[in-house]
Amino acid sequence: MFDHPKIVKLHKYTETAQEIVLIMEHCNDAMYLENKLENRKREIKNENKIRNYAKDILEALNLIHGQGIVHADIKLANILLHRPTDDEKAAGVRPVMKLCDFGIAQIIQPELFNGEKKALMKERSGTAHYIAPEVSSSMVPVGPEIDMWAFGIVLYEMCVAYKPTQVKNYRYGQGPIPFRPRDWKKLTNAGADV
C-alpha cells in the first residue's frame, strides 16, 4: 500500500472464509506506547524523544493525507516503535515510530464535497477517547482533521500518561481540552508548546 519508513510495510495479504492474514514488517518494540503510557502510566520524560516521535507520526500522516487517505483510527495501539540494532544505534540511527492498521481508513473524495478534502464516513468508527468530536454519527464528512485531533490526544498522552477524558469534570467535546498545571510543570515551556 505505502512504501515509507514511517509506515509499517504490508508484505503479504491472504484471505480465506475463516480468516484474514496480514504479514507485516516486524517492529521490535511495537507495544512501547501502550506499555509505557497505558499499562505503566509513565509519561515520556525526554522531550527530544517526544519531538522525534511526533515528527515521525506527522510525516506518516502527511504522506497518507497527501495521497487522499484519512486513517480514522490514530491511537497508541496503531503507532509502533522500531528500535535500531546496536550497530545501527552506533551509526546514529534513532528509534522510529511507524503507523499501522488502515482497516477503517477513509478515501478522500473531493468530488462529493465541492472540492473539499473530505471522505464520507458511513458508520461512526474509530476508538473511544481518540475520536474527534465532529464524528458524532454515521454519514459524516471527515477529513485529515480527525487524524490531527487523534494525534493531539496521542501527543497529550506522551506528555502526561493519561487521556484528557480522564480529567475529572471534563466532558468530551465540550470546551477546550484540560491542561492541569501540576502535570505539565515537568515539561519546559518549549516542551509544553509541542
VENKAPE-V378340 format. One record per helix or strand of 2 or more residues. SS is the DSSP state (@ for helix, = for strand). FROM is the first residue (numbers start at 1). TO is the last residue. If there is no record, write none. Layout:
ss=SS from=FROM to=TO
ss=SS from=FROM to=TO
This chain:
ss== from=10 to=15
ss== from=20 to=24
ss=@ from=32 to=39
ss=@ from=47 to=66
ss== from=69 to=70
ss=@ from=76 to=78
ss== from=79 to=82
ss=@ from=86 to=90
ss== from=96 to=99
ss== from=106 to=107
ss=@ from=110 to=112
ss== from=119 to=121
ss== from=140 to=142
ss=@ from=144 to=160
ss=@ from=164 to=166
ss=@ from=181 to=184
ss=@ from=189 to=193
